[in-house]
Amino acid sequence: MPDDATMSDDRGLIGLPAPPPIGESALPEGAFEAATVVVTGGGTGLGKAVAVEFARLGANLVIASRSSEHLADGAAALAEVDRTGGERVLAVECDIRDAGSVAAMFSAAEQRFGLPDVLVNNAAANFPVPAEDMSPNAWRTVVDITLTGTYLCAREFGRRHIAARRPGSIINIGASYAWTGGPGFAHSAAAKAGVKNLTESLAVEWGPYGIQVNGLVPGLMPHEDMTADIRGNLDNTSDKDACQPALRVGQRHELGWAATFLASPYARFISGHTLVVDGANWQRRSLTNPSVVPIREQMGRDPFVLPDHPGG
């Protein structure tokens, strides 16, 4: 094993080593050659990175999104690593909040490639907002996409596999504030806590049918598809690496490697587990607590004033 402890500072701090380069894999070449993988939200960001790693290993990829532009971008990225030049890629417009749309997406996937073997529930909604400013519609939208959408996709996958008596693997993308709470993200944190619980419930229910269900939580992995508000929060952090116990942020393909492992034959006895890929950042604690800065102040918002219609 190479010596990675060559860049230490005067305190002897070196951080966690950088990962192998993009394109490397711990799994054998062609590990998913006969498999079909569905990735919701697979046209952008971390979903696209996960889809790319499955494609490198030979899988047929079905990416789903409400945005035709996102689907086009994702399909182009997958075509670059797919040895068939994109013949193993299917992009399907789908609103995961709608059971009929979800069923139609799975039917399209099954018609093209056969019954999907793996489902990655990646699509979610999120934006920072103080809880007192959050509208009921904002709450419903985030919970409907993040939690209900995850359930509807898992339900459709599970029903088809149970009926066909075929084993399968589901990976639900979560968030560490499912355990800790997420000030400024109450809607998303509550929804992701539901996703974690759903993962554990379905793993027990569907294990007898050969369906494993796991969660996968990314840490800070900057990418070009981040929304402007989340990117703004990052830009306000002076040194992202120094804020991580690993002394570096994560790279997108590290999440893809974790996903391919969880869905591989080498992880068949892992089910009901949520794997956090964040360099231990969510477990970080300080010996002394810094001064509390209310979320409104962190977001640069004026003091709260009750609106004319308090129920709005």
Secondary structure, DSSP 8 states (H G I E B T S, - for coil): ----TTS--TT----S-----TT--SS-TTTTTT-EEEEETTTSHHHHHHHHHHHHTT-EEEEEES-HHHHHHHHHHHHHH-TTSSTTEEEEE--TT-HHHHHHHHHHHHHHHSS-SEEEE---------GGG--HHHHHHHHIIIIIHHHHHHHHHHHHHHHHT--EEEEEE--THHHH--TT-HHHHHHHHHHHHHHHHHHHHHGGGTEEEEEEEE-----TT--HHHHHHHHTSS-TGGGSTTSS---HHHHHHHHHHHTSGGGTT--S-EEEESTTGGG---SS------HHHHTT-------SSTT-
